[in-house]
Amino acid sequence: MLTLLLACSASPFETGATDSGGSSGPSLVERVELARLEAHLAALQGHADAHQGTRLAGGGGYEAGLDWAEALWLDVGLSPVRQAFPHRVFEELSEPVLSWEGAPDQPEITTFQNSPPGEVRATLQGVDLLLPPGAENASTSGCEASDFEGFPSGAVALLQRGTCTFTEKVANAQAAGAAAVILFNEGQPGRQDAVEGTLDPAVELDIPALGASFALGEALAALGPVEVQLRVDTRLEQITVHNLLVDLPGASDELVVVGAHLDSVQAGPGINDNGSGTALVVELALQAVQAQLQPESTLRFALWGAEESGLIGSSAYVAGLSAEELDRHVANLNFDMVASPNGVRFVYDGDDSADLAGYPAPEGSDALEALFTDWFDQEGLPWKATAFSGRSDYGPFILAGVPAGGLFTGAEGSKLDTEVDEYGGQANLAYDACYHQACDTLDNVDLDLFLEMARAAAHATESLAAGPPLTARQPVLLARPIDLPGCSHRVLR
């Protein structure tokens, strides 16, 4: 079970509740309008356009988003609070370089998120490689200190993906005296491309780390102890970032958190990922006020920071809760990528009925799933279950035993033929072909799908505000570890 590593201040909210009753006027669902959601997306695009095309946590585009959401909520009489947390910001300053005698001009390499900078010329040494590859996650390359027995100090470690986390592999290589790491994909179908991953910012690492494709790793392994030269050009800086939280007080002590991450990756403006979720959460709070919603359970709307760097803001929030405060949390709704251009109406599988091998959700998550699925069934809209993979901000909540649910329309995975039959779109194309890229702009959203997901979210939020009969919070005992300090939607092993 993961121990949350980030220290942060206690919850910025008092634990008292405010008496309230029912609601008046049109329902929250009826108040959700596409024109307003589009206007929010346009504002977020503008923040990125004014700040080097990105809304990276801690940067100018992110800060502009905080100011914008805060002003909108203040204008309707809400009292948003900024919650500070420490964050080691990562920036890649230039493309990585890898060369050796006879190397191709552009080898298939990536820089690991949170990799330290460095320039190294040294002999390459393979470590416990499994070639040809076995079953998925069969490779244990670099997972044990004993893998590095006899490893020449100062060499570059050539490692293969599989079994343990990227961070564990790099940390073991560093402990063995490696000057750098090249970590290539494992080799099965779907695990061929250059590895893209994140190193845990809480682990002290000093050596640069590159990701490589399986083909490149296999070719390097065949060369034996060849001299390579590599360069990783990055910046790591400790800064303070803020979550933005606002309460609509309820009559009881129960607390429902409705959240989305505000930040984008460095590469682009992140309008689907996750401007769509941000716009939705901002608008739900605004319309809850306009509807004069008087909830039984307090609604806390949250914009999380530094999700793309490893769920840092939401982890800090959960870690900062006292036992009493945590016990008040009866549900977490998470909206991360809800307008994918080739998307599917995915609902998080709260009862594991779809047998998707995700991480176990706390008891009560099945009731949250049903809020969404019943709504889609009522509207005659097909939906599909998706696993709790630990790749978004629900992760810290489910580890703390808080029931969770939410919506997702797809990221880098490819759309299936059977999904095209139900949802339209194009088979064998990513749900979001601009995922984590500069092209994730206003042109990269399916507005019809966005409105459908937003109305489902409004229905679930209003239903939870009425005081859902959810099971009391229970700790979650995981059968396998979850490495939350990864990166949004990125496979961590």
Phi, psi and omega in degrees: 000135185289136168265123180292128192263346187273128173275142176205172181288166177295169180307137181281357182253146171288162185265359180287159179243160179248136179295138178203168183235236186270218180218169180219160177079189180302154179291166178300322179299315182293338182273348180283117183238138183297322183300321180289320177297318178299320180297323178294318178298320180296322178296317180294322175299320178296323178298318179292317182302327182276356185219065173059026173075018183218158172238039180304138182305130180090346180272178183297322179294323178292314180297323176297323177295319176300312181299318182296309181295319179300316181295319179298317181289322177297323184297335180258011175093006176279165183235077181294151181233135174268128179251116183278147172208151179283144181211132175269103184284142181241135177220129175269118188274331176203168182295145178290159180231136174217127180214158173199170181297121181087009182289149174292162182296323183229080177296152184280090183227158174223162173263131176292135172304132181076012175291134172296157175284164175169154175231125190225138167235115185197171178284138179274135182228116176290147184230107171051050183279148179246093182230125357293161184291153174265213177292162180303136182066023176278330181291133175246020184307119175080005183279342181235147178301328181294340177299335186260014178300125182081006181293129182287121180302137180091355178279166173266124182276126174262111185243159181243141178297151174140145170072292183256176184284160176302318182299317179298319181296313182292320179297319178294321178296317179298317180297332180275359177097012179294145178271340180192169180229137165244118185244114185255161184293162192283326172118349177283167174306132183087352179230053184246325187289169177302130182296131170243122184203180186231137174266141183299119182292345180278350180261128181285112178236143183240352186251145179290150182225128178248145169264149181219159176286163177298317182300318180292316179298318179297319179294319179295320179298324181290337180285340183078205184284071180272151176279131179237157173234131180222155177219131173240124186245096185225166174233131175239125183218135178278123181225176173251130178238161183234138159278157174239122187234142175213139183254141162251100192297146178245178183280335183253176177279352182293144184228126177248124180259123179247110191226163175203154179270140184273333188278158171248174169285168180295329191290339185197182185283343175063054183281321169281316182247090004226046172301327181296312178294320178300310180302320181295311182294318177301315183289324177300317179296316180299315183285333174298322177290313182298327179281357184054040179296128180242088192285153169285311175267137176298134174261124175248114178268132188228133169250113186272144176259154172056034173296320183293345178263003177127038177058036190292313183294314179292325176296319178296320179300308182295319180296333182274357181279138170287166178301321179295317179295319180298321180296337178287337186283110182258345181196148171231124172256135184233130181233105186224106184070087182235025179213034185299137188292339177234043197273177177226149176279086179272138175238134180297134187279091187286342180242008180058026181291338180273357177052056185262006177061034175274183177281143186294137178265148179298154176303136185107340179293334177295325178293325178291317177303318183294330177302320181281313185293322178296323179295313179298319178299317180298324181274358181071030182250125178293153179215168181215142179286147173228150187281152165286095185270352184082015188258013177212183194287356170290340187308305180298330180289315181292328177293330179274000177090013180272125176304141185222156176198176179161187185233156184201141180245005174109148181237248187275349179296155183268140181287137182274158176302318181295329178288327177297321180301324184266326189246353186077193181089200188236127178289153177062020173241145181302147174303324175223096183292346179257014180306123178060033180231168181296338182276005175282075186244190177300336179280359188251032180229147172263103187292325178296314178297319179302314180295319178299316180292322180295321179289324174297319178296320178296318178300313181296318181296314181293323178296317180293328179297336180284353178096073185290145177279065181274151178294146178301150182302134176232142176299150179258126177257111185274137177284342178214155185288152174241129183260085185294324181288061176252233178210152183311122173065012180261137177291133190260352183234000000 
